[in-house]
Amino acid sequence: SELREWRPVIYRKCTDTLWLSLFFLFWTCLMFITGYAVMAGAAARLVLGYDSFGNICGRKNTPVKGAPLSGQDMTNKKFVFFLNPCSLETQSLKISSLSLCVSSCPQEQLDSLEDLQSFARNNGSWLCIYNLNISSYTLNPKAAELCPTLPVPPSKSFPLFNRCVPQNPECYSKYASVLINMVNEMDVFHRILSGILAGRDTVIGLSVLALAFSFILVLVFRFIRTLLVHTLISLVVFGLLFVSGVLWWLYYDYRNDPSTELETEKENVKFLLGYAIFSTIVTVVLLSIIIVLRKRLQFTVQLFRIVGKIIGRIPFLLFQPLWTFLILIVFWVFWVAVLLSLGTAGTAQTTSGGQVEYRALSGISYMAWYHFVGLIWTSEFILACQQMTIAGAVVTCYFNRNKNSPPPHPVLSSISVLFCYHLGTAVKGSFLITILRIPRITLLYLYNILKQKESACAKCLFKCCFCWFWCQENCLRYFNQHAYTATAINGTNFCTSAKDAVFILTKNSAKLASISCFGDFLLFLGKVFVVCFTVFGGLMAFNYHRELQAWVVPLLLVGFFAYLMSHSFLSVFEVTADAMFLCFAIDMETNDGSDEKPYFVDQELLVKLSDNSK
């Protein structure tokens, strides 16, 4: 490392090609799973709903052998109606009551077979078994068995898998409790999917709000001034206190509301208490840190002026997170579509009475786990490509002698170098992150399964292991970023770059530690700002839907999405600052400011960084 020239090389060679080959092989298997899921799965069963005879509502169906009522055209029948909605029971995640596809849900209570017959003739919606003619509703002696249990409560369509939800309070309470128990027994993905579908319009609106807040923060950090920093910190403090207060107010309001009887509302109360406690703890911790670090505010402003000056030379860096985020969205949509198909991959088997059940195919669980690893590894690979692109552009501009004439198209040049030479390095770095994330997620999954059975000692052990993996992952992310920067400079493989970067960082740790600490903390406050005000908007929006929606899951998703959005945009400043600090350390290590070895950094940046690192 001491003999290395540490200058951007012109003639490069491909790095970590074996890891790139392994990644291509991994994706070949992933595409095989995708093809199998598309051929064997039927995501429409989960999204649109289906009846007890194997017909998917809202589309044409193919017959199932041994099921005479299958294979019907349900194009105009888009809603699932249960014949016994007030006494549902579940067995192995299946509802025991017969279900039909109907064109409309009964808006009024139907008390007799005559009412069922009249409803069918007036609305064109048959609520009895398909092979029972309308004229036979009152004549067939078995009509009571083939038609819904009387009286049929009024119901309306609900955007949770197109179900007809009864509106009678007592009946709805039983109906909702069964659905909630089913959701609780399902995996995490189905809970998230149901939450998104229940409040999808609000989630989309709040996501757009988070995008707007993130874009505003990018402009704030680009043209940062002391007044803007004071304003941002004041807004963060206000947001933390306000959101915590609103959460506690909503918790007491829900708990003392005498009409809070339904299971969905009780779930809201429990989660609101958890949110309020968590928000209060975060507020106290962050306020304490802000008070301690308030004297270094002017230093932080100077730091981001330096970063803003570098980004000013490469303005297209501000658009890099947008492209990365769009690529991630496309990949995540693809991943969810494949998972939906995998979750519904099964063979249709007939049971007594000509009904149809779908049995899961063998090996599906292993495919799902492989697909899950693909989600983590590919997402981390896309983020690693963004980090290497930004680092390469910063390196190109930093090691340029003529500061008044920056290199042309540094971002495009960095992308071309990445795709031609260093994709294998990004694959290897993202794989190491994946290796640490999988055990942490597995521990969290096991903890949720065993939390009712384990002892206090086991809980403590789980949490310690979880925290250890989290710390290891964050440390690895930090060193990965510097390894990518070293690769952008020297064109070396991942391990060599990591070793060289650690050598430089170790010799200059005293200078770089304080510099990067305050900048990262201010960026974190920016992310907290976006999350606070987005969650506040979610609280106000979801609070108007108390009866039908267990809106705590969409609210949690909105907060996670807001943090992810703000992190994607503000990562430009974080990666630029880290790359700049490593370049500065290399500059100080390999040059002495003499005529023979002049510094690459301009004098203004040199004075500020040297003064602030003392």
C-alpha positions in Angstrom: 0.0 0.0 0.0 2.9 2.4 0.8 4.4 1.9 -2.7 1.1 2.3 -4.5 0.9 5.4 -6.7 -2.8 6.1 -5.8 -3.7 7.8 -9.1 -6.7 7.0 -11.4 -5.3 4.4 -13.8 -6.0 4.7 -17.5 -5.4 1.1 -18.5 -7.5 -1.2 -16.4 -8.4 -4.9 -16.2 -11.5 -6.7 -15.2 -11.7 -7.3 -11.4 -13.4 -10.2 -9.5 -14.6 -11.9 -12.7 -15.3 -15.1 -10.9 -17.8 -13.3 -8.7 -19.5 -11.8 -11.7 -19.8 -15.3 -13.3 -21.3 -16.6 -10.0 -23.8 -13.7 -10.1 -24.8 -14.6 -13.7 -25.2 -18.2 -12.7 -27.3 -17.2 -9.7 -29.6 -15.1 -12.0 -29.9 -17.9 -14.5 -31.4 -20.1 -11.7 -33.5 -17.2 -10.7 -34.9 -16.8 -14.2 -35.7 -20.6 -14.2 -37.7 -20.1 -10.9 -39.4 -17.1 -12.6 -40.4 -19.2 -15.6 -41.6 -22.0 -13.4 -43.7 -19.6 -11.2 -45.3 -18.0 -14.2 -46.2 -21.4 -15.7 -47.3 -23.1 -12.4 -48.7 -20.2 -10.5 -51.8 -18.1 -10.6 -51.3 -14.8 -8.9 -54.9 -13.8 -10.0 -56.3 -16.2 -7.4 -54.7 -14.1 -4.6 -55.3 -10.7 -6.1 -58.8 -11.2 -7.5 -60.1 -14.0 -5.2 -61.7 -17.3 -6.2 -64.8 -19.4 -5.3 -65.0 -22.9 -3.7 -65.2 -24.5 -7.2 -61.9 -23.2 -8.5 -63.2 -20.2 -10.5 -61.2 -17.0 -10.3 -63.6 -14.0 -10.0 -63.5 -11.4 -12.7 -62.1 -13.5 -15.5 -62.8 -16.6 -17.7 -61.8 -19.9 -16.3 -60.8 -23.4 -17.5 -62.6 -26.5 -16.2 -61.1 -28.6 -13.5 -61.6 -32.4 -13.8 -64.1 -33.7 -11.4 -65.6 -30.2 -10.6 -68.7 -29.7 -12.7 -69.2 -26.1 -11.5 -65.6 -25.0 -12.5 -64.6 -23.5 -15.8 -67.2 -20.7 -15.8 -67.0 -17.2 -17.3 -66.8 -14.9 -14.3 -65.9 -11.7 -16.2 -68.8 -9.8 -14.8 -68.7 -11.5 -11.3 -65.8 -9.7 -9.6 -66.6 -10.2 -5.9 -66.2 -13.1 -3.5 -69.4 -13.8 -1.4 -69.4 -16.3 1.5 -72.7 -18.2 2.0 -72.3 -18.0 5.8 -70.4 -14.7 6.5 -71.5 -14.5 10.1 -70.1 -17.9 11.2 -66.9 -18.3 9.3 -64.3 -20.8 10.5 -60.8 -21.4 9.3 -59.0 -24.7 8.9 -55.3 -24.7 7.7 -55.6 -21.1 6.4 -58.8 -21.9 4.5 -62.3 -20.6 5.2 -64.7 -23.5 5.6 -67.8 -21.6 4.3 -68.7 -22.0 0.6 -67.8 -19.0 -1.5 -69.2 -17.8 -4.8 -68.3 -15.1 -7.4 -71.1 -12.5 -7.6 -71.6 -9.4 -9.7 -72.6 -7.2 -6.7 -72.9 -7.5 -3.0 -76.3 -7.2 -1.3 -76.7 -3.6 0.0 -79.8 -4.4 2.1 -80.6 -7.3 4.5 -82.3 -10.3 2.8 -84.6 -12.2 5.2 -86.1 -14.9 3.0 -85.6 -17.0 -0.1 -88.1 -14.7 -1.9 -85.8 -11.8 -1.1 -82.8 -13.7 -2.6 -84.9 -14.4 -5.7 -85.9 -10.8 -6.1 -82.3 -9.6 -5.5 -81.1 -12.0 -8.3 -83.7 -10.8 -10.8 -83.3 -7.1 -10.1 -79.5 -7.0 -9.8 -78.4 -10.0 -11.8 -76.4 -11.3 -8.9 -77.0 -14.9 -7.9 -76.2 -15.6 -4.3 -77.1 -19.3 -4.4 -75.1 -22.2 -5.9 -74.6 -21.8 -9.6 -76.6 -24.8 -10.7 -79.7 -23.7 -8.8 -82.0 -21.9 -11.2 -83.5 -18.6 -10.0 -87.1 -19.9 -10.3 -86.1 -22.9 -8.0 -85.0 -20.7 -5.1 -88.4 -21.1 -3.4 -89.3 -24.5 -4.9 -86.3 -26.7 -4.4 -86.5 -28.5 -1.0 -82.6 -28.3 -0.7 -82.6 -24.5 -1.4 -81.7 -23.8 2.3 -78.5 -25.8 1.9 -77.6 -24.3 -1.5 -78.3 -20.7 -0.6 -76.7 -18.4 2.0 -77.7 -18.6 5.6 -80.7 -16.3 6.3 -80.9 -13.5 7.1 -78.2 -12.3 4.7 -76.7 -9.2 6.3 -76.1 -6.1 4.1 -72.6 -5.9 2.8 -70.4 -3.9 0.5 -67.3 -4.6 -1.5 -64.0 -4.0 0.3 -60.7 -3.5 -1.5 -59.1 -6.4 0.4 -59.1 -9.1 -2.2 -62.5 -8.1 -3.5 -64.5 -9.6 -0.6 -68.2 -8.8 0.2 -67.8 -7.5 3.8 -70.9 -7.6 6.0 -71.9 -4.2 7.5 -73.8 -5.5 10.5 -71.6 -4.7 13.5 -71.9 -8.1 15.2 -71.5 -10.0 12.0 -68.7 -7.8 10.8 -66.8 -8.3 14.1 -66.8 -12.1 13.6 -66.0 -11.8 9.9 -63.1 -9.4 10.6 -61.7 -11.5 13.4 -61.5 -14.6 11.1 -59.7 -12.6 8.4 -57.3 -11.1 11.0 -56.5 -14.5 12.4 -55.8 -15.7 8.9 -53.6 -12.8 8.2 -51.8 -13.3 11.5 -51.1 -16.9 10.6 -49.8 -15.9 7.1 -46.3 -14.9 6.4 -45.0 -11.4 6.5 -45.4 -10.8 2.8 -49.1 -11.5 2.9 -49.6 -9.1 5.8 -47.7 -6.4 3.9 -49.7 -7.1 0.7 -53.0 -6.9 2.5 -52.0 -3.7 4.2 -51.0 -2.1 0.9 -54.3 -3.2 -0.8 -56.4 -1.9 2.1 -54.9 1.6 1.9 -53.2 1.7 -1.4 -54.5 5.2 -2.5 -53.3 6.8 0.8 -49.9 4.9 0.6 -49.3 6.2 -2.9 -50.2 9.8 -2.0 -47.9 9.7 1.1 -45.1 8.2 -1.0 -45.3 11.1 -3.4 -45.2 13.4 -0.3 -42.0 11.6 0.8 -40.5 12.1 -2.6 -41.2 15.8 -2.5 -39.7 16.2 0.9 -36.6 14.3 -0.2 -36.1 16.5 -3.3 -36.5 19.6 -1.1 -33.8 18.3 1.2 -31.4 17.7 -1.7 -31.8 21.4 -2.7 -31.2 22.4 1.0 -28.0 20.5 1.3 -26.8 21.6 -2.2 -27.2 25.3 -1.3 -26.7 25.0 2.4 -26.3 28.0 4.7 -26.2 28.4 8.4 -29.8 29.7 8.5 -31.0 26.7 6.5 -29.3 24.3 9.0 -30.9 26.1 11.9 -34.3 25.9 10.2 -33.8 22.2 9.4 -32.9 21.3 13.0 -35.8 23.4 14.3 -38.2 21.5 12.0 -36.7 18.2 13.0 -37.2 19.0 16.7 -40.7 20.2 16.1 -41.5 17.2 14.0 -40.2 14.7 16.6 -42.2 16.4 19.4 -45.3 16.8 17.4 -45.4 13.3 16.0 -44.8 11.8 19.5 -47.6 14.0 20.9 -50.0 13.1 18.2 -49.3 9.4 18.6 -49.9 9.6 22.4 -53.1 11.6 21.8 -54.4 9.1 19.2 -53.6 6.2 21.6 -55.6 7.7 24.5 -58.4 8.7 22.1 -58.7 5.2 20.7 -58.3 3.5 24.2 -61.1 5.7 25.7 -63.4 5.5 22.8 -66.4 3.3 23.8 -67.1 2.3 20.2 -63.7 0.5 20.0 -65.0 -3.0 19.9 -63.8 -4.5 16.6 -60.6 -6.5 16.4 -59.1 -4.2 13.8 -59.5 -1.2 16.1 -58.0 -3.1 19.0 -55.0 -3.9 16.8 -54.7 -0.2 16.0 -54.6 0.7 19.7 -51.8 -1.8 20.4 -49.7 -0.7 17.6 -50.3 3.0 18.4 -48.9 2.4 21.9 -45.8 0.8 20.4 -45.4 3.6 17.9 -45.8 6.2 20.7 -43.2 4.6 23.0 -40.7 4.1 20.1 -41.2 7.7 18.9 -40.7 9.1 22.4 -37.4 7.2 22.9 -36.1 8.3 19.5 -37.1 11.9 20.3 -35.3 11.9 23.7 -32.1 10.4 22.2 -31.9 12.7 19.2 -32.7 15.8 21.2 -29.9 14.9 23.6 -27.4 14.4 20.7 -28.5 17.7 19.1 -27.8 19.6 22.4 -24.4 18.0 22.8 -23.3 18.7 19.2 -24.8 22.2 18.8 -21.4 23.9 19.1 -20.1 22.1 16.0 -22.9 23.5 13.8 -20.7 26.0 12.0 -18.2 23.2 11.2 -21.0 21.1 9.7 -22.1 24.0 7.5 -18.5 24.3 6.1 -18.3 20.6 5.5 -21.4 20.6 3.4 -20.3 23.7 1.5 -17.2 21.7 0.5 -19.4 18.7 -0.6 -21.8 21.1 -2.4 -18.9 22.6 -4.3 -17.8 19.2 -5.5 -21.4 18.3 -6.5 -21.6 21.7 -8.3 -18.8 20.5 -10.6 -20.7 17.3 -11.3 -24.4 18.4 -11.2 -25.6 15.1 -12.8 -24.8 13.3 -9.6 -28.0 14.7 -8.2 -30.0 12.7 -10.7 -28.1 9.4 -9.9 -30.4 8.4 -7.0 -33.5 8.9 -9.3 -32.2 6.4 -11.8 -31.2 4.0 -9.1 -34.6 4.3 -7.4 -36.4 3.7 -10.7 -34.3 0.6 -11.3 -35.1 -0.7 -7.8 -38.8 -0.1 -8.3 -38.8 -2.1 -11.5 -36.9 -4.9 -9.8 -39.1 -4.9 -6.8 -42.3 -5.0 -8.9 -40.8 -8.0 -10.8 -39.9 -9.7 -7.5 -43.4 -9.2 -6.0 -45.0 -10.5 -9.2 -42.8 -13.7 -9.1 -43.5 -14.2 -5.4 -47.2 -13.9 -6.0 -47.0 -16.6 -8.7 -44.8 -18.8 -6.4 -47.3 -18.4 -3.5 -50.1 -19.6 -5.7 -48.3 -22.4 -7.5 -50.3 -25.5 -6.8 -52.3 -28.3 -8.3 -56.1 -28.2 -8.3 -57.7 -31.2 -6.5 -61.4 -31.9 -6.2 -63.0 -32.7 -2.8 -66.4 -33.9 -1.8 -69.3 -32.0 -3.4 -67.3 -31.0 -6.5 -65.3 -28.4 -4.6 -61.7 -27.5 -5.5 -58.7 -27.0 -3.3 -55.2 -25.9 -4.4 -52.3 -28.0 -2.9 -48.9 -26.4 -2.8 -46.3 -28.1 -5.0 -43.2 -29.6 -3.4 -40.1 -27.5 -3.3 -41.9 -24.2 -3.5 -40.6 -23.1 0.0 -37.0 -23.6 -1.2 -37.7 -21.6 -4.3 -39.2 -18.9 -2.2 -36.1 -18.7 0.0 -33.8 -18.6 -3.0 -36.0 -15.9 -4.5 -35.7 -14.0 -1.2 -31.9 -14.1 -1.3 -32.2 -12.8 -4.9 -34.1 -9.8 -3.5 -31.4 -8.9 -1.0 -28.4 -9.6 -3.2 -29.7 -7.8 -6.3 -30.9 -4.8 -4.4 -27.5 -4.5 -2.7 -25.8 -4.9 -6.0 -27.8 -2.0 -7.6 -27.0 0.2 -4.6 -23.3 -0.8 -4.9 -23.3 0.2 -8.6 -24.6 3.6 -7.5 -21.9 4.0 -4.9 -19.2 3.0 -7.4 -20.6 5.4 -10.0 -20.6 8.4 -7.6 -17.1 7.5 -6.2 -15.7 7.2 -9.7 -17.0 10.6 -10.7 -15.7 12.2 -7.5 -12.3 10.6 -7.9 -12.0 11.8 -11.5 -12.7 15.4 -10.5 -10.6 15.4 -7.4 -7.4 14.1 -9.1 -7.7 16.7 -11.8 -5.0 19.4 -11.7 -7.0 22.1 -13.5 -9.9 22.8 -11.2 -11.3 25.4 -13.6 -11.6 22.8 -16.4 -13.3 19.7 -15.0 -13.2 16.4 -17.0 -16.1 16.1 -19.5 -18.9 13.8 -18.5 -17.4 12.3 -15.3 -20.7 10.4 -14.5 -20.9 8.7 -17.9 -17.2 7.9 -17.7 -17.6 6.4 -14.3 -20.6 4.3 -15.5 -18.6 3.0 -18.5 -15.6 2.0 -16.3 -18.0 0.3 -13.9 -19.7 -1.8 -16.5 -16.5 -2.6 -18.5 -14.2 -3.5 -15.6 -15.6 -3.5 -12.1 -19.1 -5.2 -12.0 -17.5 -8.2 -10.3 -16.2 -6.0 -7.4 -19.8 -4.6 -6.9 -21.1 -8.2 -6.9 -18.6 -9.3 -4.3 -19.2 -6.3 -2.0 -23.0 -6.7 -2.2 -22.7 -10.5 -1.5 -20.9 -9.8 1.7 -23.7 -7.5 2.8 -26.2 -10.2 1.9 -24.3 -12.8 4.0 -24.7 -10.6 7.0 -28.3 -9.5 6.3 -29.8 -13.0 5.9 -28.9 -14.3 9.4 -30.3 -11.0 10.9 -33.6 -11.4 9.0 -33.7 -15.1 9.9 -33.2 -14.3 13.6 -36.0 -11.7 13.4 -38.3 -14.3 11.8 -37.5 -16.9 14.4 -38.0 -14.4 17.2 -41.5 -13.5 16.0 -42.4 -17.2 15.8 -41.0 -18.2 19.2 -41.6 -15.0 21.2 -44.6 -16.6 23.0 -42.6 -19.7 24.1 -39.1 -18.5 24.8 -37.6 -17.4 28.2 -36.3 -14.0 29.1 -32.8 -15.3 28.7 -33.5 -16.5 25.1 -35.1 -13.1 24.3 -32.0 -11.3 25.4 -29.8 -13.7 23.4 -31.9 -13.1 20.3 -31.7 -9.3 20.6 -27.9 -9.4 21.3 -27.3 -11.5 18.2 -29.6 -9.3 16.2 -27.8 -6.1 17.3 -24.4 -7.7 16.6 -25.3 -8.6 13.0 -26.7 -5.1 12.6 -23.5 -3.5 13.8 -21.4 -5.8 11.6 -23.5 -4.9 8.6 -23.1 -1.2 9.1 -19.4 -1.4 9.6 -19.1 -3.5 6.4 -21.1 -1.0 4.5 -18.7 1.8 5.6 -15.6 -0.2 4.5 -17.3 -1.3 1.3 -17.8 2.3 0.3 -14.1 3.1 0.7 -13.1 -0.2 -1.1 -15.2 0.9 -4.1 -13.5 4.3 -4.0 -10.1 2.6 -3.9 -11.1 0.4 -6.9 -12.2 3.5 -8.8 -8.7 5.0 -8.2 -6.3 2.0 -8.6 -8.5 -0.5 -10.6 -7.7 -3.3 -8.1 -10.0 -6.1 -7.0 -12.3 -5.9 -3.9 -9.9 -7.5 -1.4 -6.9 -5.5 -2.4 -8.9 -2.2 -2.5 -10.3 -2.9 0.9 -6.9 -3.6 2.4 -5.4 -0.4 0.8 -8.4 1.7 2.0 -8.1 0.3 5.6 -4.4 1.1 5.6 -5.0 4.8 4.6 -8.0 5.2 6.9 -6.0 3.7 9.9 -3.2 6.2 9.4 -5.7 9.1 9.2 -8.4 7.9 11.5 -8.0 10.8 13.9 -8.5 13.4 11.1 -11.4 11.6 9.4 -13.4 10.4 12.4 -14.6 13.8 13.6 -15.1 15.1 10.0 -17.4 12.3 8.9 -19.2 12.0 12.2 -21.0 15.4 12.1 -21.8 15.2 8.5 -23.4 11.8 8.8 -25.4 13.0 11.8 -26.8 16.0 9.9 -27.8 13.7 7.0 -29.5 11.4 9.5 -31.5 14.4 10.8 -32.6 15.1 7.2 -33.9 11.5 6.9 -35.7 11.9 10.3 -37.3 15.1 8.9 -38.7 13.3 5.9 -40.0 10.4 8.0 -41.6 12.6 10.7 -43.6 14.8 8.4 -44.6 11.9 6.1 -45.8 9.8 9.1 -47.7 12.8 10.4 -49.5 13.0 7.1 -50.2 9.3 7.4 -51.6 9.6 10.9 -54.0 12.3 9.7 -55.1 10.4 6.6 -55.5 7.0 8.2 -57.2 8.3 11.3 -60.4 8.9 9.1 -60.7 5.2 8.4 -61.2 3.7 11.8 -63.8 1.1 11.1 -62.6 -1.1 8.2 -58.8 -0.8 8.0 -56.1 -2.0 10.3 -54.0 0.9 9.1 -51.0 0.3 11.3 -49.4 -1.8 8.6 -49.7 0.8 5.8 -48.4 3.4 8.2 -45.4 1.4 9.0 -44.8 0.8 5.3 -45.1 4.6 4.6 -42.5 5.3 7.3 -40.1 2.7 5.9 -40.7 4.0 2.3 -40.1 7.6 3.4 -36.8 6.6 5.1 -35.8 4.6 2.0 -36.6 7.5 -0.3 -34.7 10.1 1.8 -31.8 7.7 2.1 -31.6 7.2 -1.6 -31.5 10.9 -2.4 -29.2 12.0 0.5 -26.8 9.1 -0.1 -25.3 11.3 -2.9 -24.0 13.6 -0.2 -22.9 10.8 2.0 -21.0 8.9 -0.7 -19.5 12.1 -2.1 -18.3 13.1 1.4 -16.8 9.6 2.1 -15.1 9.5 -1.3 -13.8 13.1 -0.8 -12.4 12.3 2.6 -10.5 9.2 1.4 -9.1 11.2 -1.6 -8.1 13.9 0.8 -6.3 11.4 3.1 -4.6 9.8 0.1 -3.6 13.3 -1.1 -2.1 14.1 2.3 -0.3 10.8 2.4 1.3 10.8 -1.0 2.0 14.5 -1.5 3.6 17.2 0.6 2.5 20.5 -1.1 5.9 21.1 -2.7 6.5 22.0 -6.3 7.5 18.4 -7.0 4.5 16.9 -5.2 1.7 19.5 -5.1 -1.6 18.7 -3.5 -4.6 17.9 -5.8 -7.1 19.6 -3.4 -7.6 23.3 -4.0 -6.3 25.7 -1.3 -9.8 26.7 0.0 -10.7 23.1 0.7 -7.3 22.3 2.1 -7.5 25.2 4.6 -11.0 24.2 5.8 -10.3 20.5 6.1 -6.9 21.0 7.7 -8.4 23.5 10.3 -11.4 21.3 11.1 -9.4 18.1 11.4 -7.2 19.6 14.2 
